[in-house]
Amino acid sequence: MRFALSEAERQGFGAVRAIVGARVGAAGLHQGAPLAKEELQALFLALAPLGYLGSTLARADGGHALSPLAFGALVEALAPEYTLLGNHSVQRYLAAFGSDAQKRAYLPSLLDGSGIGAIAITERDAGSDLAALATTATPKGNVYVIDGEKTWVTHGLVASLFVVLVRSPAGLTRFLIGADTPGLSLSAMHPIGLCHLSFARLRFEHCEVPASARLGGDGEGAAGAKSAFPLARVLAGLQALRLAESAIENAMAYARERKILGAALDRREIVQDGLARLLTEHAALRLLAYRSLCALEADGALGTAAGLKAAAADLALKACRFCAELQGSDALDTHARIHALERDARMMAVVDGTSVLNRLVLGRRPSLFRSTD
């Protein structure tokens, strides 16, 4: 159990920050069009040697066999500029459930950064509640006919390969579906934040895929999806904490420069108290995030990850509001950096389970009060 990054992990964090800085420069957070496919591929190609795309996959599968904490450092370092960048989940599904033929066909490009994959689970009336998924796969000879709709698919407009979770007669089942498959149509969704990403709606209308496109066993999709929740929610929590950190830094910089009645704002007790509360909560949640990454297989890991993600998202929104109130009229400009951070924080409060849902998960599994040593 560790509560801090090692020297090697800090170096990985710094290397990712250097890559981000070289691409973003003085522009800061993206507030316009999402990254084009070529831009995204260039970013993935730059991150690949650090192990970002190979993540925790075994070396036998072409991965980097990173520890969850080492991988978490790389993901954390992408925020706040490239929060929720992704493109490492599809290869983990392939490594865990794919056939040899599927691995040979798809893993090489996903691991070197030239391929872009996406996960399609969320629907209009279902997200973390997998029991409510309504997209269907109906067997028809040696093919399946898929009908339904998926929403908020990250990288959906630029991905070439989707892992789609649907309902077959045997239960929830995963399929590998190419973006050019007949019967599949894509349309853009318009997020309030995370504007560097392309979010898509996937519509399946009598979309036929061969049985060989099934990823894992028929009816075995739920277990695979649920096992990914703890890591996904801790990583989302770490990125939300980076949004909070950026907002706090903005507030502190403003408070040092802004003077009222001859004294800088950061000398006022009410401002010091507000910043101290945010900084303390931020430090505590980062410790919990690192602890969680060291215990992903422990009993209660899902509850701990859910609680962390909810608290981190809440803190990001709280820090953004504090900063905006502190900046007064300076924050009335719609292009002020704090509003881009707040829009991203609002998105992060929903992805990988809303804060309400994640608190419900923790309430059913009060794992924070159990030792995971």
N, C-alpha and C positions, 0 to 999 in steps of 0.2 A: 504494500500500500504506500503510495507516494502522493505528496501534495505540491510538488514542484517539478518543473522540467529539468532533465539532465542537461549537461553541456551540449551533447550531440543534438538533443531535441531543441534546445535554444538556437543552435546553429541552423537547424532546419527551418525554424520559425523565421529567423533572420533572412535566410535565402529566399523564402517565399515573399517576404516583405520587399526584398530588393526587386524581385520579378514584378510585383504589383506596382511598385513605385516607378519602374521603368516604363510601364504601359499607361499608367494613369497620369503621372506627372502632376502638373499644377491644376489639372482639370477637376480633380477630386471625384466625388461620387457621380455616377452616371445618372443623368436626369432626362435623357432623350431616348433615342432608338436603342433597342437591344443590340448586343454584340452580333455582328454578322458571323456566318458559319466560319469564314476564313479567320476572323479575329479570334473566335473561340478555339479553333484548332491550334492557332499559334500559341495561345495561352496554355492549352493542354500540353503541347509539345515542349514548352519551356518547363512545365511542372513535372513532366514524366520522369526525368532523371532523379528527382528528389524522392520519388516513391509515391507521389500523390495518386497517380492512376493505378499503381500496383497495390497500394494501401496495405491491408493486412493479409492479402492473398499469399498462399504458400509459394515458395520459389518454384516448385514443381509445376505450378499453373502459370508461371511467368510473373508472379507478383514480387513484392519487396519484403514480405513477411514482417512488416512494421508492427510494433506493439500498438495497441489502441491509443496509448498516451502519445507515442511518437507521431502517429497519424493525426491525432487530434491537434497537435501543435501546428501541422501543415494547414489543416482546415481552418483553425482559428486565425492564422496569419492572413488568410485571404480577405477577411472582413476588416473594415466595413466596406471596402471598395467593391469586392466581388463576393459578397455574402450569398450563400446557397448555390455556389457554382456547380457542385455535383460532378457527374460523370465518373463516379467510382462505384456506384451501387450496382449497375448492370453487370459489371464484370464479377462482382462478388456473388450475385445470383447465378451467373454462368458457372463459376468455379464450384459453387456448392451443389448445384442441381443439374448442370448441363451434361449432355452426353459428350463423348470424345469428339464426335463429328461437329457438334455445336461449338465446343471450345476451339477446335481448329479453325472453324469458319469465322468466328467473331472476336475471340479474345485478342489476337495479335494487334488489330487496328485500334481496339479500345485501350489497350495497354500502352501503345506508342503515341496516342493522342490524335491520330488521324481520324479515328472513328468517334462518333458521338452517339451515346445511348441515352435512353430516357425511361423512366418508370411511370407506368400509367395505372394508377390504382383509384384515385379520387373520382367520385361522381357527384352529381348535383345533390343527391340526398345521402351520400355515403362517403366517408373518408376513413378515419380510424375505426369506425364501426363496420368491420368487414362483413358482418352478417347482413348488412343492408345493401350490399353490392347487387346491381340489377343487370349489368351487361352479361349476356349469355353466350355460351358456346354449345351448339347443338351438333352431336355427331351425325354425319351423313356419309356412309361408306368409309373411305379412308381419309376423309377430311372433316374439319369442324367448321360450322357456319357461325360466325360471330356477329351479334347485333347489340347495339347499345351505344353509350356515349361516355367518354372520360373527359374530365375537366382539369384545368390547372396543371397540365403536364409540363414540367420544367424542361426547357430546351426542345419543346415539342415541335417547333417550326424548323429546326435545323438538324434534329436527330435523324439518323438513318435506320435505327433499330430501337424498337420498343419492347420492354417486358410488360405484358398486359395481364392483369389479374381479372379473371372472369368467373362466371358460375356455369359449370357443366352439370350434367345429371349426377355425377359423382361428388360434386362439391366444388369449392373454389380451386381453380386451376390456372397455372401461368402459361403464357404462350410468348414466343419470340416472333414479332411481326415487323416486317420491313415497312418503311414509310411509303414505299411505292406499291404496296399490295392493293389490288383492285378491291373496291368496296370500302376502303379507308379514306376518309377526307379529313383535312386539317384546317382549322381556322384559328386566327389569332384571338387571344384574350388580352384585356387591357388592365394591367395591375396598377394599383395606386403607388406601389414602390417596387424595389428590386428591378429597376428599369433596365439594368444591363442584361437581364434574362429574357428569353422569349417563352411565353406561356401559351399553350395551345389547347384547344378543344379537339378531341379525336372522336369522329363519328363513324361507327361501323354499321354498314348496311349490307346484309347478306355477304359479309366478307369471309371468303373461304380460305382456310389455311390447312396445310397438310398435318396429319397426326405427328409427323416428325418435328413440327414446330413447337410441340408441347415441351415446356421446360420443367422437368421433374414429372412426378406421377400424377395421374388424373385424380383430382380431389385433394391433392396435397399442398395446395397453395397457401392455405391459411397459416400453417405452421411456419413456413418459410418467411411469410410477411411479418408475422408477429415476432419472430426471432430477431428481425432487423430493427425493431422499434427502439430497444435501449440505446444502441450505438447512434442511431439517427437522431434521437432526441437529445442526447448529450452533445453531439456535434452542433445541433441547432442552438442549444443553450449556450455553448461557447461563442458562437457567432453573434448571438443576441448580446452577450456580455461585451463583445468588441464594439457593437453599436452603442451600448451604454457608456463604455470607456471613451469613445470619441465625443459623445455629447458632454460628458463630464469635463473632458479636456477643453472643449469649446467654452464651457461655462467658466472654468478656472482662468483661461486666457482672457476672456472678456472682463472678468472681475478684477484682474490685475491692472487692466488699462483704464477701465471706466472709473471716473472720479465723481463723487457727489459730495457737495459741501467741503471740498478740499481733501477728501480722503478716498482712497481706492475702495471699490466695493468689497474686495477680498479682506478688508480690515473690519467689516461690519460683522457683528456676532451672528446675526440671522443668516447671512450668507455662509459664514464659516460652518455654522451648524448644519445647514442644508447640504453643503458639500461633504462634510464629515459623514453624514448619514449615508449618502450615496456611495462614497468610497468604501465605507465599512461593509455595506451590503454587497458591493461588487467584489471585494476581496474574499468574503466568506463564500459567495457562490462559485468563484473560480476554484477555491479549494474543494468544494463539493464536486465540481465538474471533474477535476483531476482524480479525486477519490473514486468517482463513478467509473471512469475509464479503466481504473485498475481492478474493477470488480463487476465487469459486464456479465460474467457467468454466475455470479452469486445469487442466492435466493433473494428475491425482492429487488433485483436490478431494474426491472421495468418500472416499479413504483418510484424508485429513487430518481431514475432518469426523467420520468414524467414530472415529478416535483421540481427538479432542477430546471427543466425547460420552461415550465410555467413561471417560476420565479424570475428567471433570467429575462424572459420576454416582458414581464411586468416591470422589471427594473429599467430595461431599455426605454420603455414608454415614459416611465417616471423621470428618468434623467433628461429625456428630450423636453418634457414639459417644464422641468426646472430651468433648463438652459433658455428656453424660449421666453419664459417669464422674466428671467434675469436680464435678458438682452433688451427687453422692452420694445421700443419702436424699431430698433435694428432688426428685430425678428419679424416685422410686418412685411418685409419683402418676400414675395413668394419664392424667390431664388436663393434665399438664405440657406446655408448648408444645413442648419438645424432642421429645416423642414424635410429635406431629402432623407436625413437620418430618421426622422419621426415616421415618414412614410414607409421606410424599410422596416422599422420596428413594428409598425402595425401589421405588415405582412408576416413578420417572424412570430407574431403573437398567434397566428392562425396555422402556419405550415407545421407539419408533423404533430398535429393535434392542437386544438385551441387551448388556451390557458384553463378555461372551464373544464374541458374534457380531461386535461392532464391532472388537474387537481382532483377530479373524480377518481382517476386511476390511482393516484397516491392515497386517496381516502380509503379505497378498498384494500390497498396493500401498504400499510404504514411502515415501509421498510427503512425509512430514515432513522427509525428508533431501534434498529437491530444492527448488531455488529456484522460487518462483511469482511473482517480481517481473516 
